Amino acid sequence: MKFSLSIRFALFSLLLLPFSNSCNRRAEYLTVEGFTQGTTYHISYSPDVDFQADSLVEALLFRIDTSLSVYNPNSLISKVNRNETELPDQPFLRVFTRAKEIWQATGGAFDVSGAPLFDAWGFGFKKRDSVTPPMIDSILNFVGMDKISISGGRVVKSDNRVSVNFNAIAQGFTSDFIAEEFDRTGIKNYMIEVGGEIFCRGLNPKGKFWRVGIDRPTEGNITPGEDLQDILEISGKGLATSGNYRKYYESDGLKYSHTIDPRSGYPVRHSLLSATVIAADAMTADALATFFMVVGLEGAKEFLKLNSGIDAYLVYSEKDGLRVFKTPGVKGGRSHSFQKR
């Protein structure tokens, strides 16, 4: 299963690298890993049940694929985008509902119906020269979560050209979905990571909070985990990072991210390069990390002031180097700022 990366230019494989900090007790925890949604997944869990979780995880991932994958022509979302009448299943209904709630909470800055805009600009703005105002105005006519709803148990569109792509929220939901099943079966300690979006519960093999490494956003740092900016500690929370520091442009000595604002249809101009969000669930963290990359540092700070249950670790550019802003609830952390090397 592979989800398009176009809706989030920011996502590159494993911006977050999970660390269990295990040594002698590592053998006590079991692991499941593989490929899904165009990326990898890694799961570590304590052996609290009398079965290994491999088959369970595979079944859950298959269920997500048949519901949310735009690359599966027989998936529910593919049929919805083709205007075929379909009854939403639980994964689709949950992701759609949460995506619409966050769309409303962010004033439309997070929008899973915005994929046509990102396709028009191309990955890394490669189609920038072919974009025209009339083209963007035309696309905006069928972008917006106010143009699609679920009524009478069915998906209803005001314009048949409306389509949705859950890439900016689905991997977080996948981590939550697996976590819920682990909770139901009685697994007490686990870290679930899908494409860098994480949900943790309990403790790691050393009896401590789970540790998550954040890559240092510097040019040339292309191997996840090779050069870490910081290591955070979490448990009972979801964590996600959105950041396109490996694809940025420079102007007047500052680095700017390649991000499209779905409200205007045009690129944003701000210096936020990486946004790590910690929330009650990974689906929310996933969506808000994308939202922060749209509104930038000041917009993210304002949102955080009004939403005390959300924590964030934000890396941004200044003329003399990169800086970090983090909320008081962020645990762990070995540094607060750094300079260009």
C-alpha positions as CSV (number, residue, x, y, z in Angstrom):
1,M,0.0,0.0,0.0
2,K,1.3,3.4,-0.9
3,F,-0.1,6.8,-0.1
4,S,0.9,9.8,-2.3
5,L,3.4,12.1,-0.8
6,S,2.1,15.1,-2.7
7,I,-0.3,16.3,0.0
8,R,2.6,16.6,2.4
9,F,5.8,17.8,0.7
10,A,7.2,17.7,4.2
11,L,7.2,14.0,4.7
12,F,10.4,12.1,3.9
13,S,11.1,8.7,5.2
14,L,11.3,8.5,9.0
15,L,11.9,12.0,10.1
16,L,11.5,10.4,13.5
17,L,13.6,7.4,14.5
18,P,12.3,5.4,17.5
19,F,14.8,4.4,20.2
20,S,13.9,1.7,22.8
21,N,17.2,2.3,24.6
22,S,17.4,-1.4,25.2
23,C,20.5,-3.5,26.1
24,N,20.2,-6.6,28.2
25,R,16.4,-6.7,28.3
26,R,15.9,-6.2,24.6
27,A,15.1,-9.9,24.0
28,E,12.1,-9.5,26.3
29,Y,10.3,-7.3,23.8
30,L,9.1,-8.5,20.4
31,T,9.2,-6.6,17.2
32,V,7.1,-6.5,14.0
33,E,8.3,-4.5,11.0
34,G,7.7,-4.2,7.3
35,F,6.5,-2.0,4.5
36,T,3.1,-0.2,4.2
37,Q,1.7,3.0,2.8
38,G,4.8,3.6,0.7
39,T,7.0,3.6,3.7
40,T,8.1,1.4,6.6
41,Y,6.6,0.4,10.0
42,H,8.3,-0.7,13.2
43,I,6.6,-2.0,16.3
44,S,8.1,-3.0,19.6
45,Y,5.9,-4.5,22.3
46,S,6.1,-6.4,25.6
47,P,5.1,-10.1,25.5
48,D,1.9,-9.8,27.6
49,V,-0.2,-12.1,25.5
50,D,0.2,-15.8,24.4
51,F,0.6,-15.0,20.7
52,Q,2.9,-12.9,18.4
53,A,1.3,-9.9,16.9
54,D,2.6,-10.3,13.3
55,S,-0.6,-11.7,11.8
56,L,-2.8,-9.2,13.8
57,V,-0.8,-6.3,12.5
58,E,-0.9,-7.6,8.9
59,A,-4.7,-7.9,9.1
60,L,-5.1,-4.4,10.5
61,L,-2.8,-2.9,7.7
62,F,-4.9,-4.8,5.1
63,R,-8.0,-3.3,6.5
64,I,-6.6,0.2,6.3
65,D,-5.4,-0.5,2.7
66,T,-8.8,-1.5,1.5
67,S,-10.4,1.6,3.1
68,L,-7.9,4.5,2.7
69,S,-5.4,3.8,0.0
70,V,-5.7,5.9,-3.1
71,Y,-3.3,3.6,-4.8
72,N,-5.7,0.7,-4.5
73,P,-8.3,1.1,-7.2
74,N,-10.7,-1.1,-5.2
75,S,-10.4,0.7,-2.0
76,L,-13.3,2.6,-0.5
77,I,-11.6,6.0,-0.9
78,S,-10.8,5.3,-4.6
79,K,-14.5,4.5,-5.2
80,V,-15.5,7.7,-3.4
81,N,-13.2,9.7,-5.6
82,R,-14.8,8.1,-8.7
83,N,-18.2,9.1,-7.4
84,E,-19.3,5.5,-6.9
85,T,-21.9,5.0,-4.1
86,E,-20.2,3.4,-1.2
87,L,-21.0,3.0,2.5
88,P,-18.1,4.4,4.6
89,D,-16.5,1.8,6.8
90,Q,-15.1,2.5,10.3
91,P,-11.6,3.6,9.2
92,F,-12.9,5.9,6.5
93,L,-15.6,7.4,8.7
94,R,-13.2,8.0,11.6
95,V,-10.5,9.6,9.5
96,F,-13.0,11.7,7.4
97,T,-14.7,13.0,10.6
98,R,-11.4,13.9,12.3
99,A,-10.1,15.5,9.1
100,K,-13.1,17.7,8.9
101,E,-12.9,18.7,12.5
102,I,-9.3,19.7,12.1
103,W,-10.2,21.5,8.9
104,Q,-12.7,23.6,10.8
105,A,-10.4,24.1,13.8
106,T,-7.6,25.4,11.5
107,G,-9.7,27.6,9.3
108,G,-9.1,25.4,6.3
109,A,-5.3,25.4,6.6
110,F,-5.5,21.6,6.9
111,D,-7.5,20.2,4.1
112,V,-7.5,16.6,2.8
113,S,-9.3,17.7,-0.3
114,G,-6.4,20.0,-1.3
115,A,-4.4,17.3,-3.2
116,P,-5.3,18.8,-6.7
117,L,-3.5,22.0,-5.8
118,F,-0.3,20.1,-4.8
119,D,-0.4,18.1,-8.0
120,A,-0.7,21.3,-10.0
121,W,2.5,22.7,-8.4
122,G,4.3,19.4,-8.6
123,F,6.6,17.9,-6.0
124,G,9.2,20.5,-4.9
125,F,7.4,23.1,-7.1
126,K,8.7,21.4,-10.3
127,K,5.6,22.6,-12.2
128,R,5.8,26.2,-10.9
129,D,6.3,27.7,-14.4
130,S,3.1,26.2,-15.7
131,V,0.9,27.4,-12.8
132,T,-1.4,30.3,-13.7
133,P,-3.9,32.3,-11.6
134,P,-6.9,31.0,-13.7
135,M,-5.7,27.4,-13.1
136,I,-5.6,27.9,-9.3
137,D,-8.9,29.7,-9.3
138,S,-10.4,26.8,-11.2
139,I,-9.0,24.2,-8.8
140,L,-10.2,26.1,-5.7
141,N,-13.8,25.7,-7.0
142,F,-13.6,22.0,-5.9
143,V,-11.3,22.2,-2.9
144,G,-12.7,22.5,0.6
145,M,-14.2,20.1,3.1
146,D,-17.4,22.2,3.1
147,K,-18.0,20.6,-0.4
148,I,-18.1,17.0,0.9
149,S,-20.0,15.4,3.8
150,I,-21.4,12.1,5.1
151,S,-25.2,12.1,5.1
152,G,-27.6,9.2,5.5
153,G,-24.5,6.9,5.9
154,R,-23.2,7.9,2.4
155,V,-20.6,10.3,1.1
156,V,-22.2,13.3,-0.5
157,K,-20.4,15.9,-2.7
158,S,-21.6,19.3,-3.9
159,D,-19.2,18.9,-6.9
160,N,-18.3,15.6,-8.4
161,R,-14.7,16.9,-9.0
162,V,-14.1,16.9,-5.2
163,S,-11.7,14.2,-4.1
164,V,-9.9,13.4,-0.9
165,N,-6.5,12.1,0.0
166,F,-5.8,11.1,3.6
167,N,-2.0,11.0,3.3
168,A,-1.5,13.8,5.9
169,I,-3.5,12.0,8.5
170,A,-3.7,8.3,7.6
171,Q,-0.4,7.1,8.9
172,G,-1.1,8.6,12.3
173,F,-4.5,6.9,12.3
174,T,-2.8,3.6,11.4
175,S,-0.6,3.8,14.5
176,D,-3.7,4.6,16.6
177,F,-5.7,1.8,15.0
178,I,-3.0,-0.8,15.8
179,A,-2.6,0.7,19.3
180,E,-6.3,0.3,20.0
181,E,-6.1,-3.4,19.1
182,F,-3.0,-3.9,21.3
183,D,-4.9,-2.3,24.2
184,R,-7.9,-4.6,23.6
185,T,-5.8,-7.7,23.5
186,G,-3.9,-6.8,26.7
187,I,-0.5,-5.7,25.4
188,K,0.7,-3.1,28.0
189,N,3.9,-1.7,26.6
190,Y,4.5,-0.8,23.0
191,M,5.8,1.7,20.5
192,I,4.0,1.7,17.1
193,E,5.6,3.7,14.3
194,V,4.2,4.0,10.8
195,G,6.1,6.2,8.4
196,G,7.4,8.3,11.3
197,E,4.1,8.7,13.0
198,I,4.1,7.2,16.4
199,F,1.9,6.1,19.3
200,C,3.5,4.8,22.5
201,R,2.1,3.3,25.7
202,G,3.8,2.0,28.8
203,L,7.5,1.7,29.1
204,N,10.4,0.6,26.9
205,P,12.5,-2.5,27.7
206,K,14.6,-0.6,30.3
207,G,11.5,0.4,32.2
208,K,11.6,4.1,31.0
209,F,9.6,6.3,28.7
210,W,10.0,5.6,25.0
211,R,12.6,7.7,23.3
212,V,12.1,9.3,19.9
213,G,14.9,10.8,17.9
214,I,14.4,13.9,15.7
215,D,16.7,14.3,12.7
216,R,18.8,17.5,12.7
217,P,17.4,19.5,9.8
218,T,20.6,20.4,8.0
219,E,21.6,20.0,4.3
220,G,23.2,16.7,3.6
221,N,21.6,14.9,6.5
222,I,19.7,12.4,4.4
223,T,20.0,9.2,6.5
224,P,17.4,9.0,9.3
225,G,19.0,8.7,12.7
226,E,22.5,9.5,11.5
227,D,22.6,13.1,12.9
228,L,20.0,13.8,15.6
229,Q,18.8,17.2,16.6
230,D,17.2,15.9,19.8
231,I,15.7,13.0,21.6
232,L,12.2,13.3,23.2
233,E,10.5,11.0,25.7
234,I,6.8,10.0,25.4
235,S,4.3,7.5,26.7
236,G,0.5,7.3,26.3
237,K,0.7,9.9,23.5
238,G,0.9,10.2,19.7
239,L,3.8,12.0,18.0
240,A,4.3,13.1,14.4
241,T,6.7,15.2,12.5
242,S,6.2,17.2,9.3
243,G,9.2,18.9,7.8
244,N,10.7,19.5,4.4
245,Y,14.1,20.8,5.3
246,R,15.6,18.5,2.7
247,K,13.6,20.3,0.1
248,Y,13.8,24.1,0.7
249,Y,14.7,27.2,-1.2
250,E,16.8,30.2,0.1
251,S,16.1,33.9,-0.2
252,D,17.9,36.8,1.5
253,G,19.9,34.3,3.6
254,L,16.9,32.5,5.0
255,K,15.6,29.0,4.3
256,Y,12.0,28.6,3.3
257,S,9.9,25.4,3.0
258,H,8.0,24.2,-0.1
259,T,4.5,24.2,1.3
260,I,1.2,25.0,-0.4
261,D,-1.6,26.8,1.6
262,P,-4.8,25.0,0.5
263,R,-6.9,28.1,1.3
264,S,-5.1,30.3,-1.3
265,G,-3.7,27.6,-3.5
266,Y,-0.2,29.3,-3.4
267,P,3.1,28.6,-1.7
268,V,3.6,29.9,1.8
269,R,6.6,32.0,2.8
270,H,7.9,31.3,6.3
271,S,11.0,29.9,7.9
272,L,9.5,26.9,9.8
273,L,11.4,23.8,8.6
274,S,10.2,21.0,10.9
275,A,7.2,20.6,13.2
276,T,7.0,17.8,15.7
277,V,3.6,17.6,17.5
278,I,2.7,15.5,20.5
279,A,-1.0,15.0,21.1
280,A,-3.4,12.5,22.7
281,D,-3.4,10.4,19.5
282,A,-1.1,10.1,16.5
283,M,-3.9,11.0,14.0
284,T,-4.3,14.5,15.5
285,A,-0.5,14.9,15.9
286,D,-0.1,13.9,12.2
287,A,-2.7,16.4,10.9
288,L,-1.5,19.3,13.1
289,A,2.2,18.8,12.1
290,T,1.0,19.4,8.5
291,F,-1.1,22.4,9.5
292,F,1.9,24.0,11.3
293,M,4.0,23.7,8.1
294,V,1.2,25.7,6.4
295,V,0.8,28.5,8.9
296,G,4.5,28.7,10.0
297,L,6.1,29.5,13.3
298,E,3.9,32.3,14.5
299,G,0.7,30.6,13.4
300,A,1.8,27.5,15.2
301,K,2.6,29.4,18.4
302,E,-0.8,31.1,18.4
303,F,-2.6,27.7,17.9
304,L,-0.5,26.2,20.8
305,K,-1.5,29.1,23.1
306,L,-5.2,28.3,22.5
307,N,-4.8,24.5,22.8
308,S,-3.0,23.5,26.0
309,G,-3.4,19.8,25.3
310,I,-1.0,20.0,22.3
311,D,2.8,20.1,22.6
312,A,5.3,20.9,19.9
313,Y,9.0,21.0,19.0
314,L,9.5,23.5,16.1
315,V,12.7,24.0,14.2
316,Y,13.0,27.2,12.2
317,S,15.5,29.2,10.2
318,E,17.2,32.5,11.1
319,K,20.0,34.3,9.3
320,D,22.6,33.1,11.6
321,G,21.4,29.5,11.8
322,L,18.5,27.3,13.0
323,R,16.5,27.7,16.2
324,V,14.1,25.6,18.3
325,F,10.9,26.5,19.9
326,K,9.3,24.0,22.2
327,T,6.3,24.0,24.5
328,P,6.8,23.2,28.3
329,G,5.1,19.8,28.0
330,V,7.9,18.4,25.7
331,K,9.8,15.9,27.8
332,G,13.4,14.9,27.3
333,G,15.5,17.0,25.0
334,R,19.2,17.3,25.0
335,S,19.5,20.8,23.4
336,H,17.5,23.9,22.7
337,S,19.3,25.5,19.8
338,F,22.2,25.1,17.4
339,Q,24.1,26.9,14.8
340,K,24.9,26.1,11.2
341,R,27.9,23.9,10.9
